[in-house]
Amino acid sequence: MTVAPEAPGARQATGRPRTTLPGPARSAEPGGERRRVLTQLRATDTYAMVGAVGAALSLTWLLFAWLLPFNGAVGFVVMAYGFFLLIYALVVSFDEDGPAIVDRIAAAVVRSLGLLLVAILAFVVFYALVEGRNALVHLNFFTEDMKLAGPLEPLGVGGALHAAAGTLIMITIALVITVPVGLVCAVFLSEVPGPFARFVRTIVEAMTALPSIVAGLFIYATAILGLGLDQSGLAAALALSVMMLPIIIRAADVIIRLVPGTLREASYAMGTSRWRTVWHVVLPTCRSGLTTSVILGTARGIGETSPVLLTAGFTNELNLDPMHGPMVSLPLATFEFVKSPEPTMISRGFGTAALLLALVLLLFVAARVIGGRGPGRLSRRQEHRRVLASRRDARRFAERPAPPASTPPSVRRTEPGSPS
């Protein structure tokens, strides 16, 4: 058997064959194309970022201090940011090509905007804590109401207990109303398509932009003036429910529609009905996303002031009955406190705002702990129940009587003289 000579064009100019098998142990040969890694932060990227920031700050300071008649912190930051993008693009262009430069600039813009939002949030929280520090250091601020405290009383008298209790009662009633109604409506929109579902989705999307004062006026006209309900915590909770319901429905609808259709098809293939599929497959799969939708609705309702101002009234005393009497919330108490010209009342107002932030953070953490587990992840109590159920099943199978041994069919004997 003779081997045909290799054609002149069978190999590349570098001496390698045209077709090579990839392998993990193969090393890059000299003259080959260098692989670009996009997911790792290289030292040159850090140097380019730090150099661009330093050059932008120096150039902006030179223009503001010596060359141009500019002043102001806002103008300095805006001009420095523009110079930073230009210098960073120039530095990156020394090592990368066009698409890589655009990618780096886009990443820098996105990260800087995220950093800006975090800085604004931190400033708001820090400012509320600093302005309300004089009230927050007193224990009575958390254990007393304003029944015995006037505008001229020192910070050692009175507190925001009535406002915190009112906020918890209102938001609890609102969640009891909105969570089941919102989730059922979201399941209807995603699992029962049709003209009516499209109409409901359009109404829900329109209600997401509903002004809060309109929700308060609606409950004031229907529940208080029409049905004769007093200004109370229940009326305020109804107004908050009107604000929270479209947010929960819209977010839950989007989350449920993200569940893969193959899960539903697998459930239907096993003979399961639609609603058992929703209850046992769809909702457990998107449990974490549904928790996020409830958190968004809670964040929308817990900080509202206008609906509570029209429907709950205002009181300086602790009222735990949501059916009768006015009830105040933390946002409404903050609004009323900061209107006073007295420094002590203003400090109480900022302390109440800081207490609202802490309460919202606590509720969000609790919601994440309760419903933030991913699909298929069980809590310790659920795992314990699964183990006990498995043990019961094993014990039941072990106690079952053994099936009788199969005997071969008996051979029929024939008597002498009997017909065969």
N, C-alpha and C positions, 0 to 999 in steps of 0.2 A: 504494500500500500504506500503510495507516494503522497507527500503533502505538497499541495500547490503553493507556489511562491506567493508571498503576501503582496497585495497591490500597493503601488506607491502611495495612494491616498488613504490607505487603511488606518494610518496613524496621524495624529495631529502634529503640529509643528514642534510641540514640546516632547514628542516621543511617547505620549500616552495613547492608548487605544481610544477610538471614538465612543465606545460603549463601555462604561465602567460600572461595577456593582458597588453601591454604597455600603459602607460598613462603619461601625463605631470606632474601629481601630485605625482607619485610614487617616493620615495626616495630610494637611494642606501642603502641596508641593510648591516650590518657588515658581513664580509666574502665574499662579492661579488667582481667582477672584477672592478677595477678602470678604468674609461673612460679616454683615453688619448686625450688631446686637442692639435691639431697640428697647429691651425691657430692663436693662441694667444702667445704673447711674455711674458713669465713668468719672475719673478725676478731672478730665478736661472740661466736662460739663460743669462741675462745681467751680473750677477756676474761671470759666467764661461767665458764669452767673455772678460770682463775687466781683470780678473785674468790671462787669457792666454796671453793677450797682454802685461801686465806688466811683467810676468815671461819671455816671449820671449825676450823682450827688455833688461831685466836685464841679462839674460844668454848670449845673444849676446854681450852686452857690456863687460861682464866679459871675454869672449873668445877673443874679439878684443883688449882689453886694457891690459890684464894680462897674458893670457895663450898662445895665438897663435900669430904668426907674420903676422896678417891680417890688412889691412887698406882699405879705400875706402868706399864711401857712398853706391855704388851699391851692393857690397858684403855684407855690413851690412844689407841692406834692404832685400836682398834675404835670408840670413841666418836667420834673425829675422822672416821672413814670414814662413819659414819651421819649425822653432821651435814653432811658434804660432799654426800651424795646428796640430803638434804632441801633444802639451800640451792641446790644446782645445779638441782633441779627447780623451785624457786621463781623463780630468775633466768630460766630458759628459758621459763617460763610467761608472762613479760611480752611475748615476741615470737612464740611459737608456740602452736598449739592442742593438744588432747589427744593425738592419735596422734603428733605430733612430739615431745611431752614424753616419752612412753613410749619412743620410739625413742632419744632422747638418753640417757635413764637406762640403758636396756639396753646401749647402746654404751659408756657409762662403766663399767658393771659388768664387761662382758666385757674391756675393755682393762685395767682395774685388776687383774682376776684374771690375765690374761696377764703383766702387769708383775710381779705377785707371784710367779708361777712362775719367771720369768726371774731375779728377785732371789734366790729360794731356791737356784736352780741356781748362780748366781754366788757365793753365800755358801758353798755346799758346796765348790766348786772352790777358792775363795780360802782357805777355812779349811784344806783339805788342803795347799795350797801353803805357807801360812804355818807350819803345824805341822811340815811336813817339810822346810822350807828348810835346816835344818842338815845333813840327810843328802843333799839334792839337789845341794848345792854341791861334793860330793866326786866325783871321776871314778870312783873305785873302786866307788861305789854302782851304777854301770851296767856295770862290767866284771868284777866279782868275785861269788862266792857267799859263803855263810856257813860254809864248811868250816873256816876258821881263825879265825872270829870268835865269841866268847862273849858272854854278856849284859853283861859288864863291859868289853868291848873298846871303844875309842873309835870314832868314826864314820869314821876314816881306814882302818879295817879292815873288810872284808866288804861285801856289797852284795846286790842283788836280781836278779842275772843269771839265777840258776837258776829263780826264780819267773817272770820274763818269758819265758824259753825254754819253760818248762812250759806257760804259758798259750797261747802261740802253737801249740805242738804239739797240745794238747788241742782248741783251737778249730778248727784245721785239719782234724783227723780228724773232728770233729763236723760240720763243714760238708761234708766229702766224703760223709758219710752222709746228712745231712738235706736238702741242697739238691736232689739228683736225686729222692730219695724224696718229699720234700714237694711239689715241683713236679708230679711225675707224679700224685700223689694229688689235688692241686688240679685238675689238668686232668681227671682222672676224675670228680671231683665236679661239675664245671661242664659237661662235654661229654657225659657218659653218665648222664643222669638215670634214676632208678628207685628201687625200694625199698631195694636194697643201698646205693646212694649216700646216701640219706637216713639209713640206719643208720650209715654211716661218718661222715657229717657230725655226727651226734649224739655219737658217741664222741669226735670231734676237739674239739667244743665243750666237752665235759665234761673233756677232758684239759688244756685251756688253764688251768683252775683247779687243776691238780694241784700239791700242795705239793712243794717241791724235795726235802725229806727223804724223801718216798715214792719219788721217782725214784732217789735214792741207795740206799735199802733194796732196791728192786727189782733193780737191777744187782748189789748186794752179795749178794743171795740167789741170783740165777740165774747170774751170770757167775763170781763169786768162790767162793761156797760150792758151787753146783751143778756148774759146769764146771771148777772148780779153777784159774781164772785168778788170777794174782797181783794184789795192789794195785799198779796201774801207771797210766800215762797213758792206755792204751787203755781200761781200765775206767772211768776218769773221763770220757773222751770219750764212751763209751756212755751214761753217766748224763746228760751234758750234751745228748746227742742226744735223749733222752727228753723233756727240758725244752724243747728248741728245736723239735722236729718239729711239735707241734700249733700253735704260734704261726705258723710258716711256712705250714703248710697252710691255716689259717684266713684269714690275710691274703692269700695268693695266690689262694684261692678267691674272695674278695670282689673282688679286682682283676680277675680273668679274667671274672667275670660282668658287669663294667662295660664290657667291650668291646662296641661297638654290634653288634646282630644283622645290620645291613645289610652289614657287612663279610663275615660268614660267608655270607650269602645270595649276595653277589656272587661269592665264591669257589666256592660250590656251583653257581652258574649257569654257570660256565666249565668244569664237569665235574671239579673237583678233589675228591679224597676227603676224608673228615673229618680224618684225621690229618695230611695235607699242609696242610689249611686251618689246623689248630692250629699246625703248625710254622712255616709261612710267613706267616700272617696274624695269628692271635690272639696268640701269644707275642711277636713283634716289636712289636705295637701296645702291649702292656702291659709292656714291658721295664722301664721306670722304676719302675712299681708293684711288679713282682716283686723288683727290687733293694731297694725299701723293705721288703718282707716278709722278705727275707733279713737285712736290717739289724736288724729287730725281733727276729728269732730269735737273732741273734748277741748283741744287747744282753741278751737274757734269759739266755743261757748263759754269757757271758764273765764275768759278775759273781757267779755262784753259788758258794757256799762249802760248803753242807751235802752235796751229792752228791760233791764232790771230797774232802771230809773223810772220807767213808766208803769211797771207792773208790780214791783215789790214795795214801793214806798221807801221810807227811811226811818230808822230808829237807832237810838243809842243804847238800847237794852238788848240783852240776849233773849232771843225768841227761838225756841226749838220746835214750835208747832207750825208746819208749813201751810196749814189750812186757814189759820186765823191770825190776823195782825200783820203789820209790816215786818219785813225781814231785809237785812242789808247784806251785801256781799263785799268781798275784798276790793274789786275794782270800783264799786260805788263808794265805799268808804274812803278809798284813796282819792277819788274825785272830790268828795266833800271836804276832806281834810286839807288838801293843798289849796283850796279856795280861800282858806282863812289867811289873814295877814300875819297871824302870830307865828313866830318861829317854832314854838313847841308843836303846834298843829301841823305845820309843814313837815317837821321831823317825823311826826306820827304817820303822815301820809306816805313818806318815802319808806318808812319801816313797814307799813302795810303792803306796799308794792314789793318789797323784798320778801315778805312773808308769802305773798302770792306766787312769786317765782319759786320759792322753796317748795310750796305745796304742789305746784305744777310738776316740778322735777320729781317729787316723791310719787305722784300719781303715774307719771310716765315710766318710772323704774318698776313700779308694781305691775303695770300693764305688760311690760316687757318680760318680767319674770314669770307672769302667769301664762301669757299666750305667745311668747317670743320663740318657743322651740320650733325647730324645723319639722317637716313632715317625717314621720317614722320615729321620731325621738320621743321617748316616754319619760315621764317623771318617776321619781322613786316610788311613789304610791302606786302608779300604774304598773311599774315593773313588779312590785310586790304582789299586786292582784293577779298579774299574769303568771307568776311563779306558783301562787296558791291554786289557780285554776289548772295549771299543768299537773300539779301534784294530785289534785282531785281526779283528774282524768286518768292518770296512771293508776291510782288506787282503784278506781272503778273498773278499769280494764283487767287489773290483777284479780279482782274478786269475782269476775264473771266465771261461771262454771265451764269446764273444758267440754268441748263438743264430743259426743260419743264416737268411739272408733267405728269406722265403717267395716261391716262384716260382709264377706262374699256371699252371693246368693246361694241359698241352700239347694242341695241336689235332691230332687224328688226321687224317692225310692218307689220302686214298682213291686207290688206283691206278686207272688207266683200265681199265675192263672188270671191275673187282672189284665185288662187291655192296656197295651202300651200307649 
